[in-house]
Amino acid sequence: MARAPTTADAFNAVAEPRRRQILELLARGERPVNDVVGALRMGQPQVSKHLRVLRAVGLVSVRGAGRQRLYKLNAGQLKPIHDWVLTFEKFWDHQLDRIKERAERKANDQVPGKNKSEKET
């Protein structure tokens, strides 16, 4: 029995760390397969397999240029992931506010020449 595909959408495709590395590399610009192979120090068959998955879900596109095949990021296809992650932003903002407040309190506590009562006023 054939194995069911596990990369039917962008979420599943980017779950694999090597595919995320490929996307990060392609975010810098269009590249031929051999550049991806060299930059990530992976074998060509593995890179081609990952690129095939990324193409199947629309995250990358390919075009021929002479004997080379150039791969390009389709960043717009990452929008569903971006939108989903945004639902958690309020938690990060809250945490950042707490970290900032704690750092400011600590900085005020370390002001030389002031005693605790002077710092609070």
ZADO-1210 file (C-alpha; in nm, 4 decimals, padded with zeros to 6 digits):
<atoms>
<atom x="00.0000" y="00.0000" z="00.0000" code="MET" pos="1"/>
<atom x="00.1317" y="00.3447" z="-00.0898" code="ALA" pos="2"/>
<atom x="00.2129" y="00.5799" z="00.1931" code="ARG" pos="3"/>
<atom x="-00.0276" y="00.8723" z="00.2318" code="ALA" pos="4"/>
<atom x="00.1329" y="01.2081" z="00.1625" code="PRO" pos="5"/>
<atom x="00.2043" y="01.4070" z="00.4770" code="THR" pos="6"/>
<atom x="00.2745" y="01.7340" z="00.3017" code="THR" pos="7"/>
<atom x="-00.0629" y="01.8235" z="00.1576" code="ALA" pos="8"/>
<atom x="-00.0421" y="02.1878" z="00.2659" code="ASP" pos="9"/>
<atom x="00.2072" y="02.4595" z="00.3558" code="ALA" pos="10"/>
<atom x="00.1815" y="02.3872" z="00.7291" code="PHE" pos="11"/>
<atom x="00.2947" y="02.0290" z="00.6858" code="ASN" pos="12"/>
<atom x="00.5581" y="02.1217" z="00.4295" code="ALA" pos="13"/>
<atom x="00.7282" y="02.3741" z="00.6593" code="VAL" pos="14"/>
<atom x="00.7184" y="02.1344" z="00.9532" code="ALA" pos="15"/>
<atom x="01.0374" y="01.9785" z="00.8143" code="GLU" pos="16"/>
<atom x="01.3451" y="02.1812" z="00.9249" code="PRO" pos="17"/>
<atom x="01.5375" y="02.1319" z="00.5986" code="ARG" pos="18"/>
<atom x="01.2461" y="02.2712" z="00.3989" code="ARG" pos="19"/>
<atom x="01.2428" y="02.5777" z="00.6214" code="ARG" pos="20"/>
<atom x="01.6143" y="02.6210" z="00.5517" code="GLN" pos="21"/>
<atom x="01.5469" y="02.6019" z="00.1792" code="ILE" pos="22"/>
<atom x="01.2701" y="02.8630" z="00.2101" code="LEU" pos="23"/>
<atom x="01.5016" y="03.0921" z="00.4073" code="GLU" pos="24"/>
<atom x="01.7658" y="03.0571" z="00.1378" code="LEU" pos="25"/>
<atom x="01.5182" y="03.1252" z="-00.1426" code="LEU" pos="26"/>
<atom x="01.3894" y="03.4298" z="00.0469" code="ALA" pos="27"/>
<atom x="01.7208" y="03.5913" z="-00.0513" code="ARG" pos="28"/>
<atom x="01.6507" y="03.5337" z="-00.4185" code="GLY" pos="29"/>
<atom x="01.6057" y="03.2854" z="-00.6987" code="GLU" pos="30"/>
<atom x="01.8623" y="03.0044" z="-00.7030" code="ARG" pos="31"/>
<atom x="01.9553" y="02.6963" z="-00.9042" code="PRO" pos="32"/>
<atom x="01.9444" y="02.3579" z="-00.7323" code="VAL" pos="33"/>
<atom x="02.3233" y="02.3353" z="-00.7133" code="ASN" pos="34"/>
<atom x="02.3382" y="02.6593" z="-00.5126" code="ASP" pos="35"/>
<atom x="02.0873" y="02.5168" z="-00.2649" code="VAL" pos="36"/>
<atom x="02.2885" y="02.1933" z="-00.2446" code="VAL" pos="37"/>
<atom x="02.6104" y="02.3846" z="-00.1754" code="GLY" pos="38"/>
<atom x="02.4627" y="02.6343" z="00.0677" code="ALA" pos="39"/>
<atom x="02.2886" y="02.3707" z="00.2792" code="LEU" pos="40"/>
<atom x="02.5524" y="02.0971" z="00.2348" code="ARG" pos="41"/>
<atom x="02.2881" y="01.8426" z="00.1428" code="MET" pos="42"/>
<atom x="02.2899" y="01.5866" z="-00.1313" code="GLY" pos="43"/>
<atom x="02.1264" y="01.6830" z="-00.4588" code="GLN" pos="44"/>
<atom x="01.8659" y="01.4042" z="-00.4350" code="PRO" pos="45"/>
<atom x="01.7539" y="01.5253" z="-00.0909" code="GLN" pos="46"/>
<atom x="01.7331" y="01.8877" z="-00.2047" code="VAL" pos="47"/>
<atom x="01.5350" y="01.7867" z="-00.5117" code="SER" pos="48"/>
<atom x="01.2956" y="01.5848" z="-00.2962" code="LYS" pos="49"/>
<atom x="01.2351" y="01.8791" z="-00.0626" code="HIS" pos="50"/>
<atom x="01.1942" y="02.1203" z="-00.3532" code="LEU" pos="51"/>
<atom x="00.9412" y="01.8827" z="-00.5094" code="ARG" pos="52"/>
<atom x="00.7349" y="01.8924" z="-00.1884" code="VAL" pos="53"/>
<atom x="00.7608" y="02.2709" z="-00.1659" code="LEU" pos="54"/>
<atom x="00.6497" y="02.3000" z="-00.5292" code="ARG" pos="55"/>
<atom x="00.3561" y="02.0662" z="-00.4740" code="ALA" pos="56"/>
<atom x="00.2123" y="02.2954" z="-00.2066" code="VAL" pos="57"/>
<atom x="00.2937" y="02.6122" z="-00.4032" code="GLY" pos="58"/>
<atom x="00.5645" y="02.7527" z="-00.1768" code="LEU" pos="59"/>
<atom x="00.8235" y="02.7574" z="-00.4551" code="VAL" pos="60"/>
<atom x="00.8106" y="02.7797" z="-00.8304" code="SER" pos="61"/>
<atom x="01.0660" y="02.6748" z="-01.0885" code="VAL" pos="62"/>
<atom x="01.1656" y="02.8004" z="-01.4303" code="ARG" pos="63"/>
<atom x="01.4125" y="02.6776" z="-01.6831" code="GLY" pos="64"/>
<atom x="01.7106" y="02.8924" z="-01.7743" code="ALA" pos="65"/>
<atom x="01.9179" y="02.7064" z="-02.0288" code="GLY" pos="66"/>
<atom x="02.0283" y="02.3855" z="-01.8624" code="ARG" pos="67"/>
<atom x="01.9500" y="02.5099" z="-01.5138" code="GLN" pos="68"/>
<atom x="01.6275" y="02.5034" z="-01.3187" code="ARG" pos="69"/>
<atom x="01.5892" y="02.8116" z="-01.1036" code="LEU" pos="70"/>
<atom x="01.3760" y="02.7972" z="-00.7901" code="TYR" pos="71"/>
<atom x="01.1983" y="03.0963" z="-00.6438" code="LYS" pos="72"/>
<atom x="01.0043" y="03.1493" z="-00.3230" code="LEU" pos="73"/>
<atom x="00.6311" y="03.2149" z="-00.3551" code="ASN" pos="74"/>
<atom x="00.6090" y="03.4106" z="-00.0317" code="ALA" pos="75"/>
<atom x="00.2391" y="03.4851" z="-00.0738" code="GLY" pos="76"/>
<atom x="00.1671" y="03.1182" z="-00.0172" code="GLN" pos="77"/>
<atom x="00.3021" y="03.1546" z="00.3372" code="LEU" pos="78"/>
<atom x="00.0181" y="03.3941" z="00.4257" code="LYS" pos="79"/>
<atom x="-00.2046" y="03.1270" z="00.5865" code="PRO" pos="80"/>
<atom x="00.0828" y="03.0380" z="00.8201" code="ILE" pos="81"/>
<atom x="00.1466" y="03.4048" z="00.8939" code="HIS" pos="82"/>
<atom x="-00.2203" y="03.4675" z="00.9676" code="ASP" pos="83"/>
<atom x="-00.2376" y="03.1680" z="01.1992" code="TRP" pos="84"/>
<atom x="00.0754" y="03.2726" z="01.3896" code="VAL" pos="85"/>
<atom x="-00.0678" y="03.6243" z="01.4336" code="LEU" pos="86"/>
<atom x="-00.3393" y="03.4799" z="01.6573" code="THR" pos="87"/>
<atom x="-00.0640" y="03.4240" z="01.9165" code="PHE" pos="88"/>
<atom x="00.0961" y="03.7676" z="01.8892" code="GLU" pos="89"/>
<atom x="-00.1010" y="03.9044" z="02.1835" code="LYS" pos="90"/>
<atom x="00.0757" y="03.6542" z="02.4086" code="PHE" pos="91"/>
<atom x="00.4184" y="03.7652" z="02.2895" code="TRP" pos="92"/>
<atom x="00.3336" y="04.1338" z="02.3250" code="ASP" pos="93"/>
<atom x="00.2154" y="04.0726" z="02.6814" code="HIS" pos="94"/>
<atom x="00.5359" y="03.8839" z="02.7613" code="GLN" pos="95"/>
<atom x="00.7506" y="04.1589" z="02.6078" code="LEU" pos="96"/>
<atom x="00.5716" y="04.4208" z="02.8192" code="ASP" pos="97"/>
<atom x="00.6393" y="04.2165" z="03.1334" code="ARG" pos="98"/>
<atom x="01.0067" y="04.1733" z="03.0414" code="ILE" pos="99"/>
<atom x="01.0391" y="04.5475" z="02.9795" code="LYS" pos="100"/>
<atom x="00.8773" y="04.6322" z="03.3136" code="GLU" pos="101"/>
<atom x="01.1025" y="04.3865" z="03.4969" code="ARG" pos="102"/>
<atom x="01.4140" y="04.5267" z="03.3276" code="ALA" pos="103"/>
<atom x="01.3134" y="04.8838" z="03.4129" code="GLU" pos="104"/>
<atom x="01.2532" y="04.7888" z="03.7780" code="ARG" pos="105"/>
<atom x="01.5899" y="04.6177" z="03.7950" code="LYS" pos="106"/>
<atom x="01.7627" y="04.9167" z="03.6349" code="ALA" pos="107"/>
<atom x="01.5988" y="05.1521" z="03.8875" code="ASN" pos="108"/>
<atom x="01.7045" y="04.9271" z="04.1750" code="ASP" pos="109"/>
<atom x="02.0657" y="04.9501" z="04.0584" code="GLN" pos="110"/>
<atom x="02.0886" y="05.3307" z="04.0440" code="VAL" pos="111"/>
<atom x="02.3911" y="05.4177" z="04.2606" code="PRO" pos="112"/>
<atom x="02.3544" y="05.6679" z="04.5442" code="GLY" pos="113"/>
<atom x="01.9820" y="05.6208" z="04.5992" code="LYS" pos="114"/>
<atom x="01.8211" y="05.4321" z="04.8783" code="ASN" pos="115"/>
<atom x="01.5054" y="05.2322" z="04.8258" code="LYS" pos="116"/>
<atom x="01.2656" y="05.5054" z="04.9439" code="SER" pos="117"/>
<atom x="01.4179" y="05.7619" z="04.7041" code="GLU" pos="118"/>
<atom x="01.3867" y="05.5234" z="04.4101" code="LYS" pos="119"/>
<atom x="01.0150" y="05.4722" z="04.4657" code="GLU" pos="120"/>
<atom x="00.9314" y="05.8437" z="04.4622" code="THR" pos="121"/>
</atoms>
